[in-house]
Amino acid sequence: MEIVNTIPWLVFYNLVFLLPMIGITIVIFLGVTTVDKISGWKEKNIRFLHLFEAVILIILGILMLTGII
């Protein structure tokens, strides 16, 4: 039964990484911006993106280890 309890966290973990890609795909599909502009922005802000993802996952890990969630 432990596997059933871990599935929501696995889904959350995957969403942290998938939502930005889905958002970028939708923005490009709708014609709001171009792939070149997105690529340039990503290269400029890659460190911030990695930091943001790391902070979310560290907080999640701490909350899980302390038993809060």
NUMI-234477 format. One record per atom (N, C-alpha, C): x, y, z. Coordinates in steps of 0.001 Angstrom, whole numbers, plus 500000, padded with zeros to 6 digits. Layout:
XYZ
...
//
This chain:
500795498800500000
500000500000500000
500843501271500000
502106501156500333
502976502339500343
503092502980498970
503036502173497917
503152502705496560
502009503658496244
500844503388496781
499688504247496537
499925505623497148
500595505684498276
500880506961498936
501947507769498221
502801507125497465
503894507830496799
503528508342495407
502472507826494831
502096508234493469
501817509732493362
501064510349494290
500849511802494166
502155512597494197
503129512158494981
504403512884495048
505212512693493767
505116511525493177
505777511289491895
505161512173490819
503857512301490832
503168513174489875
503602514622490092
503640515071491343
504066516438491644
505497516689491163
506391515758491442
507782515860491028
507887516014489508
507135515215488783
507161515296487324
506565516601486821
505524517110487480
504926518378487065
505889519543487217
506742519491488240
507720520554488432
508597520688487198
508903519581486572
509759519608485395
508985519706484088
507758519221484055
506999519213482809
506203520487482553
505683521123483585
504853522308483378
505565523424482614
506824523723482916
507489524762482112
507571524400480626
507851523140480319
507938522727478915
506578522792478232
505535522390478955
504186522461478393
503797523915478157
504119524789479122
503814526210478974
504520526834477789
505777526528477616
506547527060476484
505958526571475167
505601525295475113
505002524741473893
503711525461473540
502875525703474527
501607526391474281
501840527821473815
502773528528474456
503062529918474084
503561529993472643
504432529081472253
504938529075470880
503827528687469906
503022527698470264
501930527265469400
500934528397469142
500650529187470171
499712530293470030
500306531493469296
501596531447469031
502241532517468283
502603533729469114
502614533590470431
502952534703471315
504425535079471162
505270534093470954
506711534324470795
507284533260469859
508586533339469629
509241532384468730
510192531486469514
510600530416468877
511544529487469498
512865530191469783
513318531054468878
514574531767469077
514540532651470311
513437533361470506
513325534222471680
513295533410472969
512552532297472952
512485531429474132
513851530834474432
514566530399473409
515891529812473601
516849530821474204
516793532048473715
517647533098474264
517324533388475714
516032533452476041
515623533705477420
516069532570478331
515920531331477844
516314530164478642
517807530177478927
518600530447477918
520050530494478113
520441531586479107
519736532692479054
520030533818479948
519632533506481392
518579532733481586
518020532511482915
518125531067483411
518968530259482810
519033528844483156
519411528626484622
520298529455485149
520699529301486555
519523529559487485
518725530585487181
517545530879487988
516536529738487914
516348529182486727
515407528071486567
515838526858487388
517121526546487358
517620525413488141
517485525683489638
517768526906490050
517631527268491456
516183527133491909
515254527625491108
513833527560491434
513375526113491598
513752525248490667
513380523837490753
514009523187491980
515269523507492252
515959522919493401
515298523332494709
514932524593494841
514290525064496065
512970524338496292
512176524196495253
510901523483495378
511130522051495844
512086521374495241
512315519974495588
512936519819496976
513796520741497380
514378520686498729
513298520905499782
512433521887499564
511333522129500503
510433520903500582
510108520324499448
509286519126499432
509960517997500199
511253517801499999
511992516763500699
512001516978502209
512214518219502629
512211518527504066
510840518247504668
509792518681503972
508444518445504475
508124516961504576
508605516178503625
508356514741503664
509167514078504779
510420514490504981
511256513896506012
510766514234507421
510215515423507596
509717515812508914
508325515265509185
507689514711508186
506376514128508366
505234515117508287
505528516340507863
504466517343507727
503523516949506614
504069516390505557
503218515900504458
503578514469504153
//
